[in-house]
């Protein structure tokens, strides 16, 4: 039951602030490691493209945004060297969007930095409390926790 010192609206704000803190720290470290142009939405896009690649239309569906919105983000990531467009070997009429070596490097570094950030939380809160937090969130979050349509859900 919500109480005056713990109102219901505070929980989502605290969860969002925790998420924002992790993402801001991630991007500060990625900038130090040679990826200053990556933005939070770019991580969702790189994950949604994946190793096999995809089309702009499929990417829009995965992200929950229009094909045009996905195309604009792809254009930006192509210009930054994270993605490339290539002919689909299975269908010459289609263009695939694929990760470049720079895009793969950004994803690998992101994974390593997230491990470091989790370690920081463990150093602050303790391993048992971080594990309990993760376990508790798994109990209340739907099984499809890793959703790539956050940009569309947020209204991007």
TAPE-V27675 format. One line per field, one symbol per residue. phi: phi as a letter, one per 20 degrees, with the letter a starting at -180 (. if undefined). A space follows every 10 residues. Layout:
phi: ???
This chain:
phi: .fcgecfgff gfffffffgf fffffgffff ffeocfefdg fffffffffm ffnbeffffg ffemcfgfff ffffgffffe neccdbfffe bfeddedcfe gffffffffg ffffffffgf fffedoffff fffffffffd eggegedeeg gfffnf
